[in-house]
Amino acid sequence: MMLSSVDLGLPPWVVVAFLTGGISLSNFALSGLYCTHQDISREYASILLGITNTVGAVPGIVGVALVGYLVDTTHSWSMSLFAPSIFFYLTGTAVWLTFASSEPQDFNKLASESLRESNQ
């Protein structure tokens, strides 16, 4: 995606190939999306998926307004569309690598333990 955002004087089909390749490679991030919720908690996977889909929809909503604002102010598609996309891909990757885990969580166990403690 970075190569498609910079004007290197390449033919348009090469720029389209770079863009297509970048978007295609970004799909590797989706390979573990739905199975991660099952790994974390089988019982609450649907709730976890709902939470992550809601949080993931917010950038899609805000991104439209952001790109429109940036196009109006910079008059440049590369700065308006590609720069934020690259930034958010890299930021998302850094956050995922730093904080994410698919280690199983036993929410039932935690709830039953706190319930037992409150009853004693």
Helices and strands as residue ranges (DSSP letters): H 2-5, H 12-26, G 27-32, H 33-40, H 45-74, H 77-77, I 78-82, H 83-99, H 107-119
